[in-house]
Amino acid sequence: MFSSAGYYSYRHLSLLRFSMLSILGLSMTACQSLTPIVETITPANNQPKVALVLGGGGAKGFAHIGVIKALEANGIKPTLVVGTSVGSLVGSLYASGYTAKELERLALTTTDSELTDFTLSNQGFIEGIKLKNFINARVGGRPTESFPIHFAAVAAEKHTLKKAVFTTGDAGLAVQASCSIPNIFIAPRIPEKVGKKYIDGGVVSLVPVDSARALGANIIIAVDVTAANTNTSTPNQKSTISSLTSFWGFLENSLIANAAYNAKASPINHNAASMRHERDRADIVIIPTVGHISSLDTSQHQALITAGTQATTPQINAIKQLIKDKTKNKYATL
């Protein structure tokens, strides 16, 4: 038995011990609750926003995969991908999480029948639904805004030729619109069935640098697969036949079709020069040498990918230095 004095002393010690433990517990809880807040303030938030801009250019767009391959091999990963036409096709898959190796394998194994759906219409002879479904199947049906890399597809409103930049919603539909070469593909509506009709983004923005800048890019790496690369090879019978049956053959005609449509819609235009100036506003411009490579011959697709890698590799140090310099500038302003 405790004496009354001993009892109160024991009780006092117990209460003191309980108080100390409570204070310690509250302190530990407070520290734990602060931890996520501290962890969210990371240097990554202060890194420059690097955009990879993939231009149109038909089947020459296989070179885009080679560019991605070289960037990935050197630890350079963009936080934004913006694509026009075939650039949106490649870009959507990359932004959704595909690695360069996976893109390369997909490019070399996908058949024309998976992408081409012929139809009889006075608006065009390729419906484009297969292309839309192909993209949506490959990205797991996810909307554009859920991609791990921010993605934008550039198209043009058919009747006004006003540029449209799609960053949310149905990824396959956005790519379909961006690739819908006038008079070849039937222009899809966005929203489907009730919205405006959209056509190939190459009509208004072949290498969409300005769109990337408007989306907040601090550094822009632009890829132009059309500049100074006119095909010097003589077309043969195989190429002519292929161009009439191949999905890539139709895309190969995109520049001619887009230019003709643009000229018809706006006879007095300086669009070609304007689009070149837009491309030159990029921080880094990569121009794969692909003019001599036949994109209608599927055995040459690997050569197009290799050309993209070869054009990017000499620019790696400049890209890294630019990222380093921009990062220092961002820290200096904090």
Phi, psi and chi 1 to 4 in degrees:
 res  aa     phi    psi   chi1   chi2   chi3   chi4
   1 MET       -  138.0  -63.6  -68.8  -66.8      -
   2 PHE   -86.6  146.7  -69.5  107.0      -      -
   3 SER   -73.2  165.2   65.9      -      -      -
   4 SER   -61.5  -38.3   58.5      -      -      -
   5 ALA   -66.5  -41.4      -      -      -      -
   6 GLY   -65.5  -38.4      -      -      -      -
   7 TYR   -61.5  -47.6  170.6   78.7      -      -
   8 TYR   -66.5  -35.1  -74.1  115.9      -      -
   9 SER   -64.9  -44.2  177.0      -      -      -
  10 TYR   -62.0  -43.2  174.1   80.7      -      -
  11 ARG   -63.9  -39.9 -173.7 -178.2  179.8 -167.1
  12 HIS   -63.5  -42.0  177.9   72.8      -      -
  13 LEU   -65.5  -39.0  -72.0  171.7      -      -
  14 SER   -63.3  -45.2  -62.1      -      -      -
  15 LEU   -64.3  -39.0  -72.8  172.4      -      -
  16 LEU   -64.3  -42.5 -178.4   60.6      -      -
  17 ARG   -62.6  -43.3 -174.5 -177.6  -63.6  115.8
  18 PHE   -61.9  -40.3  175.5   78.7      -      -
  19 SER   -65.5  -43.7  -62.1      -      -      -
  20 MET   -64.0  -42.5  -67.8  -62.6  -68.3      -
  21 LEU   -64.0  -38.5  -71.3  172.1      -      -
  22 SER   -64.4  -44.1  -61.8      -      -      -
  23 ILE   -63.3  -43.0  -67.4  169.5      -      -
  24 LEU   -62.8  -41.2 -178.8   60.1      -      -
  25 GLY   -63.8  -43.7      -      -      -      -
  26 LEU   -63.9  -38.2  -72.8  170.7      -      -
  27 SER   -64.1  -42.7  -61.8      -      -      -
  28 MET   -65.6  -41.3  -68.3  176.1   65.1      -
  29 THR   -62.3  -41.6  -57.3      -      -      -
  30 ALA   -63.0  -42.6      -      -      -      -
  31 CYS   -63.1  -42.0  -70.1      -      -      -
  32 GLN   -65.0  -37.7  -69.8  170.9   -7.3      -
  33 SER   -71.0  -23.8   66.0      -      -      -
  34 LEU   -82.7  -23.5  -73.8  174.4      -      -
  35 THR   -55.1  -50.4  -57.9      -      -      -
  36 PRO   -59.9  -33.9  -22.3   34.3      -      -
  37 ILE   -65.3  -42.9  -61.1  174.6      -      -
  38 VAL   -65.0  -41.8  173.3      -      -      -
  39 GLU   -68.5  -26.1  -71.1  177.9  -11.5      -
  40 THR   -75.5  -17.5   58.7      -      -      -
  41 ILE   -92.7   82.4  -55.0  173.8      -      -
  42 THR  -111.8  159.3   62.1      -      -      -
  43 PRO   -57.7  -25.3  -26.4   34.7      -      -
  44 ALA   -58.0  -32.4      -      -      -      -
  45 ASN   -67.4  -18.7  -68.1  -25.8      -      -
  46 ASN  -103.1    4.3  -58.6  -43.1      -      -
  47 GLN   -74.8  148.4  -64.3  -66.7  -39.7      -
  48 PRO   -66.2  150.4   23.7  -33.4      -      -
  49 LYS   -84.9  111.1 -170.7  171.8 -173.8  178.5
  50 VAL   -96.8  124.7 -179.9      -      -      -
  51 ALA  -109.6  136.8      -      -      -      -
  52 LEU  -105.8  117.1  177.0   62.6      -      -
  53 VAL  -107.1  117.8  174.2      -      -      -
  54 LEU  -108.2  115.6  -56.0  177.7      -      -
  55 GLY   -81.4  169.9      -      -      -      -
  56 GLY   -77.7  174.5      -      -      -      -
  57 GLY   149.4   22.7      -      -      -      -
  58 GLY    64.1 -143.9      -      -      -      -
  59 ALA   -67.8  -15.0      -      -      -      -
  60 LYS   -62.7  -13.5  -56.0  -64.5 -173.2 -172.4
  61 GLY   -63.8  -10.2      -      -      -      -
  62 PHE   -58.0  -26.9  -84.2   90.3      -      -
  63 ALA   -63.7  -25.2      -      -      -      -
  64 HIS   -58.1  -35.8  -70.3  -39.7      -      -
  65 ILE   -65.6  -38.0  -62.2  172.2      -      -
  66 GLY   -65.0  -36.1      -      -      -      -
  67 VAL   -62.6  -48.3  172.5      -      -      -
  68 ILE   -60.1  -38.9  -67.1  168.5      -      -
  69 LYS   -60.5  -44.1 -167.1  174.0 -179.0  179.7
  70 ALA   -69.3  -40.8      -      -      -      -
  71 LEU   -63.2  -45.9  -66.3  175.8      -      -
  72 GLU   -62.2  -41.3 -174.0  178.9  -80.1      -
  73 ALA   -63.4  -22.1      -      -      -      -
  74 ASN  -108.3   17.0  -72.7  -82.8      -      -
  75 GLY    71.8   21.9      -      -      -      -
  76 ILE  -103.0  114.8  -60.4  169.4      -      -
  77 LYS  -125.6  119.7 -173.7  172.7 -176.6  178.0
  78 PRO   -70.7  158.2   27.7  -35.0      -      -
  79 THR  -102.2   -4.6   51.5      -      -      -
  80 LEU  -146.5  135.8  168.1   66.3      -      -
  81 VAL  -125.4  126.5  176.3      -      -      -
  82 VAL  -123.5  129.4 -177.1      -      -      -
  83 GLY  -134.4  146.9      -      -      -      -
  84 THR  -115.5  135.2  -74.5      -      -      -
  85 SER    54.0 -123.3 -163.6      -      -      -
  86 VAL   -61.2  -25.6   68.6      -      -      -
  87 GLY   -64.8  -32.6      -      -      -      -
  88 SER   -73.6  -33.2   75.2      -      -      -
  89 LEU   -63.8  -54.0 -166.8  163.0      -      -
  90 VAL   -65.0  -43.6  174.7      -      -      -
  91 GLY   -63.3  -37.5      -      -      -      -
  92 SER   -64.2  -40.7   65.4      -      -      -
  93 LEU   -68.5  -42.2  -63.3  172.3      -      -
  94 TYR   -63.3  -47.0  176.7   51.3      -      -
  95 ALA   -65.3  -25.6      -      -      -      -
  96 SER   -78.1  -11.2   75.4      -      -      -
  97 GLY   127.3   -1.7      -      -      -      -
  98 TYR   -68.9  138.4  -80.7   71.0      -      -
  99 THR   -82.4  167.6   64.3      -      -      -
 100 ALA   -60.4  -40.1      -      -      -      -
 101 LYS   -64.3  -40.8 -174.0  175.4 -178.9  179.5
 102 GLU   -67.6  -38.9  -69.4  168.1  -23.1      -
 103 LEU   -62.6  -43.8  -75.4  173.7      -      -
 104 GLU   -61.7  -45.1 -174.7  173.4   18.1      -
 105 ARG   -63.4  -42.5 -177.4  166.9   57.7 -111.4
 106 LEU   -64.2  -41.7 -172.1   62.4      -      -
 107 ALA   -64.0  -36.0      -      -      -      -
 108 LEU   -85.9  -11.1  -62.4  176.3      -      -
 109 THR  -115.1  -12.5   57.6      -      -      -
 110 THR   -74.9  131.1  -60.7      -      -      -
 111 THR   -93.1  159.1   62.6      -      -      -
 112 ASP   -60.3  -34.9  -74.5  -34.2      -      -
 113 SER   -65.0  -22.0   61.4      -      -      -
 114 GLU   -76.0  -15.2  -67.2  178.8   77.4      -
 115 LEU  -118.4  -19.6  -58.9  170.0      -      -
 116 THR  -109.5  125.6  -47.0      -      -      -
 117 ASP  -129.9  102.9   43.4    4.6      -      -
 118 PHE   -73.6  148.9  -67.2  100.5      -      -
 119 THR  -152.1  162.8 -173.1      -      -      -
 120 LEU  -103.2  112.5  -66.3  175.2      -      -
 121 SER  -158.5  147.6  170.6      -      -      -
 122 ASN   -77.9   -1.7   58.1    6.9      -      -
 123 GLN   -95.3  -15.7  -60.4  177.6   53.0      -
 124 GLY   160.8  176.3      -      -      -      -
 125 PHE  -123.5    7.6   49.1   89.0      -      -
 126 ILE  -123.2  125.6  -64.0 -178.9      -      -
 127 GLU   -73.4  -38.9 -164.9  167.6    7.0      -
 128 GLY    91.9   -4.8      -      -      -      -
 129 ILE   -67.3  -37.3  -58.0  -60.2      -      -
 130 LYS   -62.7  -39.7  -85.7 -165.5  173.0 -177.6
 131 LEU   -63.2  -46.4  172.5   59.0      -      -
 132 LYS   -58.7  -47.6  178.6 -173.8   74.7  171.6
 133 ASN   -67.4  -34.5  -68.7  -17.9      -      -
 134 PHE   -60.6  -48.5  174.1   85.1      -      -
 135 ILE   -63.4  -48.1  -65.9  -63.6      -      -
 136 ASN   -62.8  -35.9  -78.1  -26.3      -      -
 137 ALA   -67.3  -39.8      -      -      -      -
 138 ARG   -72.7  -26.5  -64.3  -54.0  179.3  -81.2
 139 VAL   -98.4   11.6  -56.3      -      -      -
 140 GLY    70.4   24.5      -      -      -      -
 141 GLY    72.1   11.3      -      -      -      -
 142 ARG   -77.4  145.0  -70.3  172.1  -67.2  161.7
 143 PRO   -72.2  158.6   27.3  -35.0      -      -
 144 THR   -55.0  -39.7  -58.8      -      -      -
 145 GLU   -68.9   -9.7   62.4  -91.3   24.3      -
 146 SER   -94.8   -1.7   71.9      -      -      -
 147 PHE   -66.3  146.0  -70.3  174.9      -      -
 148 PRO   -65.3  -25.7   18.1  -30.1      -      -
 149 ILE  -112.5  130.3  -60.4  176.4      -      -
 150 HIS   -57.1  130.1 -171.2 -166.9      -      -
 151 PHE  -129.8  144.6  171.4   69.6      -      -
 152 ALA  -140.0  134.4      -      -      -      -
 153 ALA  -110.0  133.1      -      -      -      -
 154 VAL  -103.7  131.3  176.2      -      -      -
 155 ALA  -136.7 -177.3      -      -      -      -
 156 ALA  -131.4  136.5      -      -      -      -
 157 GLU   -67.6  127.9 -159.9  -83.0  -52.7      -
 158 LYS   -57.5  -44.8 -177.9  176.8 -179.3  179.4
 159 HIS   -87.5  -30.0  -60.4  -63.7      -      -
 160 THR  -103.5  -14.1   65.2      -      -      -
 161 LEU    58.7   28.7  -65.0 -171.9      -      -
 162 LYS   -81.2  132.9 -177.4  178.4  179.6 -179.6
 163 LYS   -65.8  139.1 -177.9  172.4   68.8  174.5
 164 ALA  -126.5  135.2      -      -      -      -
 165 VAL  -120.5  114.4 -178.5      -      -      -
 166 PHE  -100.3  118.7  -62.7  103.1      -      -
 167 THR  -119.8   -4.1   59.2      -      -      -
 168 THR  -137.2  167.0   61.4      -      -      -
 169 GLY    88.7 -158.7      -      -      -      -
 170 ASP   -62.7  110.5 -171.4  -41.7      -      -
 171 ALA   -65.1  -43.8      -      -      -      -
 172 GLY   -62.3  -39.7      -      -      -      -
 173 LEU   -65.7  -40.3 -176.8   58.9      -      -
 174 ALA   -63.5  -42.3      -      -      -      -
 175 VAL   -67.5  -40.7  171.3      -      -      -
 176 GLN   -57.2  -45.5  179.5 -169.6   -3.6      -
 177 ALA   -63.5  -45.6      -      -      -      -
 178 SER   -63.9  -26.3 -173.9      -      -      -
 179 CYS  -100.3    3.0  -68.5      -      -      -
 180 SER   -80.2   86.1  -71.4      -      -      -
 181 ILE   -61.9  128.1  -55.0  161.8      -      -
 182 PRO   -56.1  137.0  -23.2   33.0      -      -
 183 ASN    70.5   -2.1  -56.3  -42.3      -      -
 184 ILE  -111.8  -52.5  -64.6  178.5      -      -
 185 PHE   -96.5  144.5  -73.5   72.2      -      -
 186 ILE   -74.7  125.2  -64.6  176.5      -      -
 187 ALA   -66.4  123.3      -      -      -      -
 188 PRO   -77.9  159.7   31.2  -35.3      -      -
 189 ARG  -100.3  141.4  -68.3 -178.4 -177.8  -86.9
 190 ILE  -131.8  118.5  -59.7  177.1      -      -
 191 PRO   -59.8  157.4  -18.7   31.6      -      -
 192 GLU   -58.5  139.3  -71.6 -174.8  -73.2      -
 193 LYS    74.2  -31.9  -61.6 -177.9  179.5  179.4
 194 VAL  -117.7  -15.3  -62.8      -      -      -
 195 GLY   -87.0 -172.3      -      -      -      -
 196 LYS   -75.3  160.0  -64.9  178.1 -179.5  178.9
 197 LYS   -91.1  141.6  -69.1 -176.9  177.0 -179.0
 198 TYR  -128.1  147.0  -68.2   90.6      -      -
 199 ILE  -126.0  177.0   57.6  175.1      -      -
 200 ASP   -45.8  128.5 -165.9  -60.2      -      -
 201 GLY   -64.2  -19.2      -      -      -      -
 202 GLY   -64.8  -14.8      -      -      -      -
 203 VAL   -65.0  -34.7  172.3      -      -      -
 204 VAL  -118.6  -21.6  -67.1      -      -      -
 205 SER  -155.4   91.1 -176.6      -      -      -
 206 LEU   -68.7  -40.6 -172.7   60.9      -      -
 207 VAL  -127.7   94.1 -174.2      -      -      -
 208 PRO   -75.1   65.2   29.5  -35.9      -      -
 209 VAL   -66.7  -44.3  169.5      -      -      -
 210 ASP   -62.8  -34.4  -68.5  -14.3      -      -
 211 SER   -66.0  -39.8  -62.8      -      -      -
 212 ALA   -64.0  -40.5      -      -      -      -
 213 ARG   -65.4  -40.7 -165.6   74.5   72.1 -174.0
 214 ALA   -65.4  -24.8      -      -      -      -
 215 LEU   -87.9    8.4  -70.3  168.3      -      -
 216 GLY    99.1   11.9      -      -      -      -
 217 ALA   -68.1  135.4      -      -      -      -
 218 ASN   -94.1  -31.1  -55.4  115.3      -      -
 219 ILE  -129.9  130.7  -62.2  171.9      -      -
 220 ILE  -121.7  122.1  -63.7  177.5      -      -
 221 ILE  -104.7  111.0  -55.7  166.0      -      -
 222 ALA  -106.5  140.4      -      -      -      -
 223 VAL  -118.2  119.8 -173.6      -      -      -
 224 ASP  -115.8  112.8 -174.0   -7.4      -      -
 225 VAL   -97.2    9.1  -63.2      -      -      -
 226 THR  -114.1  -20.7   67.2      -      -      -
 227 ALA   -70.1  129.2      -      -      -      -
 228 ALA    50.3   37.0      -      -      -      -
 229 ASN  -132.5   43.4  -77.0  -55.7      -      -
 230 THR   -62.6  139.9   53.6      -      -      -
 231 ASN   -68.2  118.5 -160.7  -36.3      -      -
 232 THR   -92.7   -6.7   56.1      -      -      -
 233 SER   -80.6  151.8   61.9      -      -      -
 234 THR   -84.0  124.7  -57.1      -      -      -
 235 PRO   -59.5  136.5  -21.0   32.3      -      -
 236 ASN  -112.4  178.1   54.8   33.6      -      -
 237 GLN   -61.5  -39.4 -176.6   69.8   13.7      -
 238 LYS   -61.9  -43.6 -179.5  179.0  178.3 -179.0
 239 SER   -64.9  -40.3  -65.2      -      -      -
 240 THR   -63.1  -46.1  -56.4      -      -      -
 241 ILE   -64.5  -44.1  -65.9  173.0      -      -
 242 SER   -61.0  -38.2  -64.2      -      -      -
 243 SER   -66.3  -19.3   67.0      -      -      -
 244 LEU   -92.3   -7.0  -63.1  175.7      -      -
 245 THR  -128.9  -12.1   58.7      -      -      -
 246 SER   -98.4  138.2  162.8      -      -      -
 247 PHE   -57.8  -43.4  174.1   83.3      -      -
 248 TRP   -69.9  -28.9  -59.0  110.8      -      -
 249 GLY   -64.9  -40.2      -      -      -      -
 250 PHE   -65.7  -42.9  -67.2  125.8      -      -
 251 LEU   -64.1  -30.6  -80.3 -170.4      -      -
 252 GLU   -62.0  -25.8 -169.2   67.7   11.0      -
 253 ASN   -89.7    6.3  -65.8  -44.9      -      -
 254 SER   -63.1  -40.4   62.9      -      -      -
 255 LEU   -63.1  -43.4  -66.0  179.2      -      -
 256 ILE   -65.9  -45.7  -62.2  172.1      -      -
 257 ALA   -64.9  -41.6      -      -      -      -
 258 ASN   -66.3  -41.7  -71.8  -16.2      -      -
 259 ALA   -64.6  -40.8      -      -      -      -
 260 ALA   -65.2  -42.4      -      -      -      -
 261 TYR   -65.0  -42.2 -172.0   88.8      -      -
 262 ASN   -64.1  -42.9 -159.8  -44.0      -      -
 263 ALA   -65.5  -37.7      -      -      -      -
 264 LYS   -68.5  -40.5 -177.6  178.6  178.3 -179.2
 265 ALA   -74.0  -31.9      -      -      -      -
 266 SER  -142.5   85.5  177.9      -      -      -
 267 PRO   -55.0  -34.7  -24.5   35.4      -      -
 268 ILE  -100.7   94.7  -57.1  174.8      -      -
 269 ASN  -146.2  152.1   82.1   88.3      -      -
 270 HIS  -122.7   40.6  -54.6  -76.5      -      -
 271 ASN   -64.6  -39.4 -152.6   40.4      -      -
 272 ALA   -60.7  -47.6      -      -      -      -
 273 ALA   -64.9  -39.0      -      -      -      -
 274 SER   -62.5  -41.2  175.1      -      -      -
 275 MET   -68.8  -34.0  -75.1 -165.8  -80.1      -
 276 ARG   -65.7  -39.9  -69.3  -59.0 -179.0 -154.2
 277 HIS   -63.9  -37.2  -72.9  -46.7      -      -
 278 GLU   -62.0  -45.9  178.6 -177.5    8.6      -
 279 ARG   -58.1  -40.9 -179.2 -153.3   69.2 -176.6
 280 ASP   -71.3   -8.7  -67.7  -19.7      -      -
 281 ARG   -81.6   -0.9  -74.5 -167.7  -76.8  -86.6
 282 ALA   -73.7  157.8      -      -      -      -
 283 ASP   -76.1  -38.2  -60.8  -74.9      -      -
 284 ILE  -130.2  130.0  -59.5  -73.7      -      -
 285 VAL  -117.4  123.1  178.2      -      -      -
 286 ILE  -108.2  125.1  -63.7  170.8      -      -
 287 ILE  -123.6   92.5  -55.7  176.5      -      -
 288 PRO   -63.6  141.0  -21.5   34.3      -      -
 289 THR   -84.9   93.9  -55.2      -      -      -
 290 VAL  -124.3    0.6  -66.2      -      -      -
 291 GLY   -61.9  -30.9      -      -      -      -
 292 HIS   -85.9   -4.6   64.9  -70.6      -      -
 293 ILE   -98.3  127.8  -56.5  173.3      -      -
 294 SER   -77.6  117.1  170.2      -      -      -
 295 SER   -86.4   -7.3   51.4      -      -      -
 296 LEU   -83.5  -19.4  -56.9 -178.8      -      -
 297 ASP   -90.5  111.7 -178.0   -5.0      -      -
 298 THR   -60.4  -24.0   55.1      -      -      -
 299 SER   -69.7  -14.0   67.1      -      -      -
 300 GLN   -93.7   -3.7  -65.6  -63.3  -59.3      -
 301 HIS   -62.1  -35.8  -70.1  173.8      -      -
 302 GLN   -64.7  -36.1 -176.9   65.1   65.1      -
 303 ALA   -65.3  -36.3      -      -      -      -
 304 LEU   -65.3  -41.9  -70.9  166.3      -      -
 305 ILE   -62.7  -44.5  -65.5  171.7      -      -
 306 THR   -61.4  -39.0  -60.3      -      -      -
 307 ALA   -62.1  -36.8      -      -      -      -
 308 GLY   -64.5  -41.7      -      -      -      -
 309 THR   -65.5  -43.5  -59.7      -      -      -
 310 GLN   -64.7  -33.3  -69.4  173.9  -20.3      -
 311 ALA   -76.6  -25.3      -      -      -      -
 312 THR   -86.7  -38.9  -53.2      -      -      -
 313 THR   -52.1  -44.8  -58.5      -      -      -
 314 PRO   -66.4  -14.4  -20.4   33.4      -      -
 315 GLN   -96.5   -5.5  -57.7 -111.5   38.1      -
 316 ILE   -57.5  -48.3  -68.5  -62.1      -      -
 317 ASN   -61.7  -40.2  -72.2  -21.5      -      -
 318 ALA   -64.2  -39.3      -      -      -      -
 319 ILE   -65.4  -46.0  -65.5  170.5      -      -
 320 LYS   -62.3  -41.2  -73.5 -175.3  174.5 -179.3
 321 GLN   -65.7  -39.3 -173.0   60.8   49.2      -
 322 LEU   -63.7  -42.7 -172.0   58.2      -      -
 323 ILE   -63.5  -41.6  -67.2  172.7      -      -
 324 LYS   -62.4  -45.7 -176.4  178.5  179.4 -179.8
 325 ASP   -65.6  -42.7  -67.7  -17.1      -      -
 326 LYS   -66.9  -35.3  -69.4  -80.1 -173.5  178.5
 327 THR   -64.6  -44.3  -58.7      -      -      -
 328 LYS   -60.3  -42.0  -73.5 -178.3  178.8  177.8
 329 ASN   -64.0  -38.1  -70.2  -20.7      -      -
 330 LYS   -67.4  -41.1  -70.7 -155.1   81.1  175.3
 331 TYR   -64.8  -36.3  -86.5  118.5      -      -
 332 ALA   -65.9  -25.4      -      -      -      -
 333 THR   -92.5   -3.8   57.9      -      -      -
 334 LEU   -78.8      -  -68.0  177.5      -      -
